């Protein structure tokens, strides 16, 4: 949940200060925030107020802010996103997936769920899963099946 009166930079900085390790200096945390803003293509909106739906940032920008707050925390292991493309149109969903792919290419481990991806998104994910440079495990099951999630994750690690 975003604070509607905060700017994008303030939200990222708050997340970085609150959640990054004390091993990083204040200057390193702020520099990392600048890097996240640039990676998410939000630099020109850094001083924009997040606002509320209908006022402030648009839907895609809000999704990027939400993802950015998590990235600004500099997660050491994995970034988990539940349906980051939910509620987005086709182009915006693809843009969000491209952003996630870029973050993964930069070394961030990402685990996310994407329900009912378009054919284009599905192909992008399929191509990524075939790349040795970007290991991705896709687990498929029907909702009527009761998967053993622990078993699936252990299998994916091997």
CNS distance restraints for C-alpha pairs under 8 A (distance, minus, plus):
assign (resid   1 and name CA) (resid  66 and name CA) 7.61 0.50 0.50
assign (resid   2 and name CA) (resid   6 and name CA) 7.99 0.50 0.50
assign (resid   2 and name CA) (resid  11 and name CA) 7.56 0.50 0.50
assign (resid   2 and name CA) (resid  50 and name CA) 7.49 0.50 0.50
assign (resid   2 and name CA) (resid  66 and name CA) 7.25 0.50 0.50
assign (resid   3 and name CA) (resid  11 and name CA) 7.58 0.50 0.50
assign (resid   3 and name CA) (resid  50 and name CA) 7.29 0.50 0.50
assign (resid   3 and name CA) (resid  51 and name CA) 7.74 0.50 0.50
assign (resid   4 and name CA) (resid  49 and name CA) 6.91 0.50 0.50
assign (resid   4 and name CA) (resid  50 and name CA) 5.16 0.50 0.50
assign (resid   4 and name CA) (resid  51 and name CA) 4.16 0.50 0.50
assign (resid   4 and name CA) (resid  52 and name CA) 5.66 0.50 0.50
assign (resid   5 and name CA) (resid  49 and name CA) 5.97 0.50 0.50
assign (resid   5 and name CA) (resid  50 and name CA) 6.49 0.50 0.50
assign (resid   5 and name CA) (resid  51 and name CA) 6.03 0.50 0.50
assign (resid   6 and name CA) (resid  10 and name CA) 5.88 0.50 0.50
assign (resid   6 and name CA) (resid  11 and name CA) 6.14 0.50 0.50
assign (resid   6 and name CA) (resid  49 and name CA) 5.55 0.50 0.50
assign (resid   6 and name CA) (resid  50 and name CA) 6.06 0.50 0.50
assign (resid   6 and name CA) (resid  51 and name CA) 7.74 0.50 0.50
assign (resid   7 and name CA) (resid  11 and name CA) 6.25 0.50 0.50
assign (resid   7 and name CA) (resid  46 and name CA) 6.61 0.50 0.50
assign (resid   7 and name CA) (resid  47 and name CA) 5.30 0.50 0.50
assign (resid   7 and name CA) (resid  48 and name CA) 5.13 0.50 0.50
assign (resid   7 and name CA) (resid  49 and name CA) 4.13 0.50 0.50
assign (resid   7 and name CA) (resid  50 and name CA) 5.58 0.50 0.50
assign (resid   8 and name CA) (resid  12 and name CA) 6.31 0.50 0.50
assign (resid   8 and name CA) (resid  45 and name CA) 6.86 0.50 0.50
assign (resid   8 and name CA) (resid  46 and name CA) 4.95 0.50 0.50
assign (resid   8 and name CA) (resid  47 and name CA) 6.11 0.50 0.50
assign (resid   8 and name CA) (resid  48 and name CA) 6.17 0.50 0.50
assign (resid   8 and name CA) (resid  49 and name CA) 6.51 0.50 0.50
assign (resid   8 and name CA) (resid  50 and name CA) 6.18 0.50 0.50
assign (resid   8 and name CA) (resid  65 and name CA) 6.73 0.50 0.50
assign (resid   9 and name CA) (resid  13 and name CA) 5.95 0.50 0.50
assign (resid   9 and name CA) (resid  33 and name CA) 7.53 0.50 0.50
assign (resid   9 and name CA) (resid  37 and name CA) 7.78 0.50 0.50
assign (resid   9 and name CA) (resid  46 and name CA) 4.89 0.50 0.50
assign (resid   9 and name CA) (resid  47 and name CA) 6.17 0.50 0.50
assign (resid  10 and name CA) (resid  14 and name CA) 5.95 0.50 0.50
assign (resid  11 and name CA) (resid  15 and name CA) 6.28 0.50 0.50
assign (resid  11 and name CA) (resid  69 and name CA) 6.66 0.50 0.50
assign (resid  12 and name CA) (resid  16 and name CA) 6.12 0.50 0.50
assign (resid  12 and name CA) (resid  33 and name CA) 6.18 0.50 0.50
assign (resid  12 and name CA) (resid  65 and name CA) 7.99 0.50 0.50
assign (resid  12 and name CA) (resid  68 and name CA) 6.72 0.50 0.50
assign (resid  12 and name CA) (resid  69 and name CA) 5.02 0.50 0.50
assign (resid  12 and name CA) (resid  72 and name CA) 5.74 0.50 0.50
assign (resid  13 and name CA) (resid  17 and name CA) 6.03 0.50 0.50
assign (resid  13 and name CA) (resid  29 and name CA) 7.67 0.50 0.50
assign (resid  13 and name CA) (resid  30 and name CA) 6.68 0.50 0.50
assign (resid  13 and name CA) (resid  33 and name CA) 6.28 0.50 0.50
assign (resid  13 and name CA) (resid  72 and name CA) 7.37 0.50 0.50
assign (resid  14 and name CA) (resid  18 and name CA) 5.98 0.50 0.50
assign (resid  15 and name CA) (resid  19 and name CA) 5.81 0.50 0.50
assign (resid  15 and name CA) (resid  20 and name CA) 7.74 0.50 0.50
assign (resid  15 and name CA) (resid  69 and name CA) 5.86 0.50 0.50
assign (resid  15 and name CA) (resid  70 and name CA) 7.42 0.50 0.50
assign (resid  15 and name CA) (resid  72 and name CA) 6.16 0.50 0.50
assign (resid  15 and name CA) (resid  73 and name CA) 5.58 0.50 0.50
assign (resid  16 and name CA) (resid  20 and name CA) 5.27 0.50 0.50
assign (resid  16 and name CA) (resid  29 and name CA) 6.15 0.50 0.50
assign (resid  16 and name CA) (resid  30 and name CA) 7.79 0.50 0.50
assign (resid  16 and name CA) (resid  33 and name CA) 7.14 0.50 0.50
assign (resid  16 and name CA) (resid  69 and name CA) 7.79 0.50 0.50
assign (resid  16 and name CA) (resid  72 and name CA) 5.10 0.50 0.50
assign (resid  16 and name CA) (resid  73 and name CA) 4.67 0.50 0.50
assign (resid  16 and name CA) (resid  74 and name CA) 7.31 0.50 0.50
assign (resid  17 and name CA) (resid  26 and name CA) 7.71 0.50 0.50
assign (resid  17 and name CA) (resid  29 and name CA) 6.92 0.50 0.50
assign (resid  17 and name CA) (resid  73 and name CA) 7.84 0.50 0.50
assign (resid  18 and name CA) (resid  73 and name CA) 7.72 0.50 0.50
assign (resid  19 and name CA) (resid  73 and name CA) 5.14 0.50 0.50
assign (resid  19 and name CA) (resid  74 and name CA) 7.81 0.50 0.50
assign (resid  20 and name CA) (resid  24 and name CA) 7.29 0.50 0.50
assign (resid  20 and name CA) (resid  29 and name CA) 7.57 0.50 0.50
assign (resid  20 and name CA) (resid  72 and name CA) 7.92 0.50 0.50
assign (resid  20 and name CA) (resid  73 and name CA) 5.16 0.50 0.50
assign (resid  20 and name CA) (resid  74 and name CA) 6.05 0.50 0.50
assign (resid  20 and name CA) (resid  75 and name CA) 7.81 0.50 0.50
assign (resid  24 and name CA) (resid  28 and name CA) 5.86 0.50 0.50
assign (resid  24 and name CA) (resid  29 and name CA) 6.38 0.50 0.50
assign (resid  25 and name CA) (resid  29 and name CA) 6.27 0.50 0.50
assign (resid  26 and name CA) (resid  30 and name CA) 6.23 0.50 0.50
assign (resid  27 and name CA) (resid  31 and name CA) 6.08 0.50 0.50
assign (resid  28 and name CA) (resid  32 and name CA) 6.06 0.50 0.50
assign (resid  29 and name CA) (resid  33 and name CA) 6.28 0.50 0.50
assign (resid  30 and name CA) (resid  34 and name CA) 6.38 0.50 0.50
assign (resid  31 and name CA) (resid  35 and name CA) 6.35 0.50 0.50
assign (resid  32 and name CA) (resid  36 and name CA) 6.26 0.50 0.50
assign (resid  32 and name CA) (resid  72 and name CA) 6.95 0.50 0.50
assign (resid  33 and name CA) (resid  37 and name CA) 6.18 0.50 0.50
assign (resid  33 and name CA) (resid  72 and name CA) 5.76 0.50 0.50
assign (resid  34 and name CA) (resid  38 and name CA) 6.25 0.50 0.50
assign (resid  34 and name CA) (resid  43 and name CA) 7.65 0.50 0.50
assign (resid  35 and name CA) (resid  39 and name CA) 6.04 0.50 0.50
assign (resid  36 and name CA) (resid  40 and name CA) 6.08 0.50 0.50
assign (resid  36 and name CA) (resid  68 and name CA) 6.41 0.50 0.50
assign (resid  36 and name CA) (resid  71 and name CA) 6.89 0.50 0.50
assign (resid  36 and name CA) (resid  72 and name CA) 6.38 0.50 0.50
assign (resid  37 and name CA) (resid  41 and name CA) 6.11 0.50 0.50
assign (resid  37 and name CA) (resid  42 and name CA) 4.95 0.50 0.50
assign (resid  37 and name CA) (resid  43 and name CA) 5.10 0.50 0.50
assign (resid  37 and name CA) (resid  46 and name CA) 7.11 0.50 0.50
assign (resid  37 and name CA) (resid  68 and name CA) 7.34 0.50 0.50
assign (resid  38 and name CA) (resid  42 and name CA) 6.04 0.50 0.50
assign (resid  38 and name CA) (resid  43 and name CA) 5.43 0.50 0.50
assign (resid  39 and name CA) (resid  99 and name CA) 7.89 0.50 0.50
assign (resid  39 and name CA) (resid 103 and name CA) 7.84 0.50 0.50
assign (resid  40 and name CA) (resid  64 and name CA) 6.47 0.50 0.50
assign (resid  40 and name CA) (resid  68 and name CA) 7.06 0.50 0.50
assign (resid  40 and name CA) (resid  99 and name CA) 6.73 0.50 0.50
assign (resid  42 and name CA) (resid  46 and name CA) 6.04 0.50 0.50
assign (resid  42 and name CA) (resid  61 and name CA) 7.78 0.50 0.50
assign (resid  42 and name CA) (resid  64 and name CA) 7.93 0.50 0.50
assign (resid  48 and name CA) (resid  56 and name CA) 7.62 0.50 0.50
assign (resid  48 and name CA) (resid  57 and name CA) 7.80 0.50 0.50
assign (resid  49 and name CA) (resid  56 and name CA) 6.23 0.50 0.50
assign (resid  49 and name CA) (resid  57 and name CA) 7.52 0.50 0.50
assign (resid  50 and name CA) (resid  56 and name CA) 5.44 0.50 0.50
assign (resid  50 and name CA) (resid  57 and name CA) 5.58 0.50 0.50
assign (resid  50 and name CA) (resid  62 and name CA) 7.38 0.50 0.50
assign (resid  51 and name CA) (resid  55 and name CA) 5.59 0.50 0.50
assign (resid  51 and name CA) (resid  56 and name CA) 4.37 0.50 0.50
assign (resid  51 and name CA) (resid  57 and name CA) 6.51 0.50 0.50
assign (resid  52 and name CA) (resid  56 and name CA) 6.25 0.50 0.50
assign (resid  52 and name CA) (resid  57 and name CA) 7.86 0.50 0.50
assign (resid  53 and name CA) (resid  57 and name CA) 7.78 0.50 0.50
assign (resid  53 and name CA) (resid  58 and name CA) 7.55 0.50 0.50
assign (resid  53 and name CA) (resid  59 and name CA) 7.81 0.50 0.50
assign (resid  54 and name CA) (resid  58 and name CA) 7.56 0.50 0.50
assign (resid  57 and name CA) (resid  61 and name CA) 5.73 0.50 0.50
assign (resid  57 and name CA) (resid  62 and name CA) 6.08 0.50 0.50
assign (resid  58 and name CA) (resid  62 and name CA) 6.17 0.50 0.50
assign (resid  59 and name CA) (resid  63 and name CA) 6.31 0.50 0.50
assign (resid  59 and name CA) (resid  88 and name CA) 7.37 0.50 0.50
assign (resid  60 and name CA) (resid  64 and name CA) 6.28 0.50 0.50
assign (resid  60 and name CA) (resid  88 and name CA) 7.26 0.50 0.50
assign (resid  60 and name CA) (resid  92 and name CA) 6.15 0.50 0.50
assign (resid  60 and name CA) (resid  96 and name CA) 7.77 0.50 0.50
assign (resid  61 and name CA) (resid  65 and name CA) 6.14 0.50 0.50
assign (resid  62 and name CA) (resid  66 and name CA) 6.20 0.50 0.50
assign (resid  63 and name CA) (resid  67 and name CA) 6.22 0.50 0.50
assign (resid  63 and name CA) (resid  84 and name CA) 7.18 0.50 0.50
assign (resid  63 and name CA) (resid  96 and name CA) 7.90 0.50 0.50
assign (resid  64 and name CA) (resid  68 and name CA) 5.82 0.50 0.50
assign (resid  64 and name CA) (resid  96 and name CA) 7.43 0.50 0.50
assign (resid  65 and name CA) (resid  69 and name CA) 6.08 0.50 0.50
assign (resid  66 and name CA) (resid  70 and name CA) 6.73 0.50 0.50
assign (resid  67 and name CA) (resid  71 and name CA) 6.27 0.50 0.50
assign (resid  68 and name CA) (resid  72 and name CA) 5.84 0.50 0.50
assign (resid  69 and name CA) (resid  73 and name CA) 6.58 0.50 0.50
assign (resid  70 and name CA) (resid  74 and name CA) 7.31 0.50 0.50
assign (resid  70 and name CA) (resid  75 and name CA) 7.44 0.50 0.50
assign (resid  70 and name CA) (resid  79 and name CA) 7.35 0.50 0.50
assign (resid  71 and name CA) (resid  75 and name CA) 6.63 0.50 0.50
assign (resid  71 and name CA) (resid  79 and name CA) 7.65 0.50 0.50
assign (resid  75 and name CA) (resid  79 and name CA) 6.53 0.50 0.50
assign (resid  77 and name CA) (resid 108 and name CA) 7.95 0.50 0.50
assign (resid  77 and name CA) (resid 109 and name CA) 6.63 0.50 0.50
assign (resid  78 and name CA) (resid 108 and name CA) 6.92 0.50 0.50
assign (resid  78 and name CA) (resid 109 and name CA) 4.78 0.50 0.50
assign (resid  78 and name CA) (resid 110 and name CA) 5.46 0.50 0.50
assign (resid  78 and name CA) (resid 111 and name CA) 6.84 0.50 0.50
assign (resid  79 and name CA) (resid 108 and name CA) 7.38 0.50 0.50
assign (resid  79 and name CA) (resid 109 and name CA) 6.20 0.50 0.50
assign (resid  79 and name CA) (resid 110 and name CA) 4.75 0.50 0.50
assign (resid  79 and name CA) (resid 111 and name CA) 6.12 0.50 0.50
assign (resid  80 and name CA) (resid 110 and name CA) 5.97 0.50 0.50
assign (resid  80 and name CA) (resid 111 and name CA) 4.82 0.50 0.50
assign (resid  80 and name CA) (resid 112 and name CA) 5.52 0.50 0.50
assign (resid  81 and name CA) (resid 110 and name CA) 7.66 0.50 0.50
assign (resid  81 and name CA) (resid 111 and name CA) 6.41 0.50 0.50
assign (resid  81 and name CA) (resid 112 and name CA) 4.58 0.50 0.50
assign (resid  81 and name CA) (resid 113 and name CA) 6.70 0.50 0.50
assign (resid  82 and name CA) (resid 112 and name CA) 5.55 0.50 0.50
assign (resid  82 and name CA) (resid 113 and name CA) 5.23 0.50 0.50
assign (resid  82 and name CA) (resid 114 and name CA) 7.41 0.50 0.50
assign (resid  83 and name CA) (resid 112 and name CA) 6.71 0.50 0.50
assign (resid  83 and name CA) (resid 113 and name CA) 5.08 0.50 0.50
assign (resid  83 and name CA) (resid 114 and name CA) 4.98 0.50 0.50
assign (resid  83 and name CA) (resid 115 and name CA) 6.67 0.50 0.50
assign (resid  84 and name CA) (resid  96 and name CA) 7.47 0.50 0.50
assign (resid  84 and name CA) (resid 112 and name CA) 7.51 0.50 0.50
assign (resid  84 and name CA) (resid 113 and name CA) 7.55 0.50 0.50
assign (resid  84 and name CA) (resid 114 and name CA) 7.05 0.50 0.50
assign (resid  85 and name CA) (resid  92 and name CA) 7.85 0.50 0.50
assign (resid  85 and name CA) (resid  93 and name CA) 4.97 0.50 0.50
assign (resid  85 and name CA) (resid  96 and name CA) 6.80 0.50 0.50
assign (resid  85 and name CA) (resid  97 and name CA) 7.75 0.50 0.50
assign (resid  85 and name CA) (resid 114 and name CA) 6.75 0.50 0.50
assign (resid  86 and name CA) (resid  93 and name CA) 7.92 0.50 0.50
assign (resid  86 and name CA) (resid 114 and name CA) 7.73 0.50 0.50
assign (resid  86 and name CA) (resid 115 and name CA) 7.75 0.50 0.50
assign (resid  88 and name CA) (resid  92 and name CA) 5.81 0.50 0.50
assign (resid  88 and name CA) (resid  93 and name CA) 5.50 0.50 0.50
assign (resid  89 and name CA) (resid  93 and name CA) 5.94 0.50 0.50
assign (resid  90 and name CA) (resid  94 and name CA) 6.19 0.50 0.50
assign (resid  90 and name CA) (resid 118 and name CA) 7.36 0.50 0.50
assign (resid  91 and name CA) (resid  95 and name CA) 6.14 0.50 0.50
assign (resid  92 and name CA) (resid  96 and name CA) 6.15 0.50 0.50
assign (resid  93 and name CA) (resid  97 and name CA) 6.26 0.50 0.50
assign (resid  94 and name CA) (resid  98 and name CA) 6.09 0.50 0.50
assign (resid  94 and name CA) (resid 120 and name CA) 7.98 0.50 0.50
assign (resid  94 and name CA) (resid 121 and name CA) 6.24 0.50 0.50
assign (resid  95 and name CA) (resid  99 and name CA) 6.23 0.50 0.50
assign (resid  96 and name CA) (resid 100 and name CA) 6.33 0.50 0.50
assign (resid  97 and name CA) (resid 101 and name CA) 6.08 0.50 0.50
assign (resid  97 and name CA) (resid 121 and name CA) 7.65 0.50 0.50
assign (resid  98 and name CA) (resid 102 and name CA) 6.15 0.50 0.50
assign (resid  99 and name CA) (resid 103 and name CA) 6.25 0.50 0.50
assign (resid 100 and name CA) (resid 104 and name CA) 6.16 0.50 0.50
assign (resid 100 and name CA) (resid 110 and name CA) 7.61 0.50 0.50
assign (resid 101 and name CA) (resid 105 and name CA) 6.08 0.50 0.50
assign (resid 102 and name CA) (resid 106 and name CA) 6.24 0.50 0.50
assign (resid 103 and name CA) (resid 107 and name CA) 6.64 0.50 0.50
assign (resid 103 and name CA) (resid 108 and name CA) 5.61 0.50 0.50
assign (resid 104 and name CA) (resid 108 and name CA) 4.63 0.50 0.50
assign (resid 104 and name CA) (resid 109 and name CA) 5.83 0.50 0.50
assign (resid 104 and name CA) (resid 110 and name CA) 6.53 0.50 0.50
assign (resid 104 and name CA) (resid 134 and name CA) 7.12 0.50 0.50
assign (resid 105 and name CA) (resid 134 and name CA) 6.75 0.50 0.50
assign (resid 117 and name CA) (resid 121 and name CA) 5.69 0.50 0.50
assign (resid 117 and name CA) (resid 122 and name CA) 5.74 0.50 0.50
assign (resid 118 and name CA) (resid 122 and name CA) 6.04 0.50 0.50
assign (resid 119 and name CA) (resid 123 and name CA) 6.15 0.50 0.50
assign (resid 120 and name CA) (resid 124 and name CA) 6.26 0.50 0.50
assign (resid 121 and name CA) (resid 125 and name CA) 6.20 0.50 0.50
assign (resid 122 and name CA) (resid 126 and name CA) 6.02 0.50 0.50
assign (resid 123 and name CA) (resid 127 and name CA) 6.05 0.50 0.50
assign (resid 124 and name CA) (resid 128 and name CA) 6.20 0.50 0.50
assign (resid 125 and name CA) (resid 129 and name CA) 6.12 0.50 0.50
assign (resid 126 and name CA) (resid 130 and name CA) 6.51 0.50 0.50
assign (resid 127 and name CA) (resid 131 and name CA) 6.62 0.50 0.50
assign (resid 128 and name CA) (resid 134 and name CA) 6.35 0.50 0.50
assign (resid 128 and name CA) (resid 135 and name CA) 7.55 0.50 0.50
assign (resid 128 and name CA) (resid 136 and name CA) 6.91 0.50 0.50
assign (resid 129 and name CA) (resid 134 and name CA) 6.97 0.50 0.50
assign (resid 129 and name CA) (resid 135 and name CA) 6.10 0.50 0.50
assign (resid 129 and name CA) (resid 136 and name CA) 4.76 0.50 0.50
assign (resid 129 and name CA) (resid 137 and name CA) 6.46 0.50 0.50
assign (resid 129 and name CA) (resid 138 and name CA) 7.37 0.50 0.50
assign (resid 130 and name CA) (resid 135 and name CA) 7.72 0.50 0.50
assign (resid 130 and name CA) (resid 136 and name CA) 7.92 0.50 0.50
assign (resid 131 and name CA) (resid 135 and name CA) 6.55 0.50 0.50
assign (resid 137 and name CA) (resid 156 and name CA) 6.24 0.50 0.50
assign (resid 139 and name CA) (resid 152 and name CA) 7.53 0.50 0.50
assign (resid 141 and name CA) (resid 145 and name CA) 6.68 0.50 0.50
assign (resid 141 and name CA) (resid 147 and name CA) 7.25 0.50 0.50
assign (resid 147 and name CA) (resid 152 and name CA) 7.72 0.50 0.50
assign (resid 148 and name CA) (resid 152 and name CA) 6.23 0.50 0.50
assign (resid 149 and name CA) (resid 153 and name CA) 6.17 0.50 0.50
assign (resid 150 and name CA) (resid 154 and name CA) 6.18 0.50 0.50
assign (resid 151 and name CA) (resid 155 and name CA) 6.06 0.50 0.50
assign (resid 152 and name CA) (resid 156 and name CA) 6.13 0.50 0.50
assign (resid 153 and name CA) (resid 157 and name CA) 6.27 0.50 0.50
assign (resid 154 and name CA) (resid 158 and name CA) 6.78 0.50 0.50
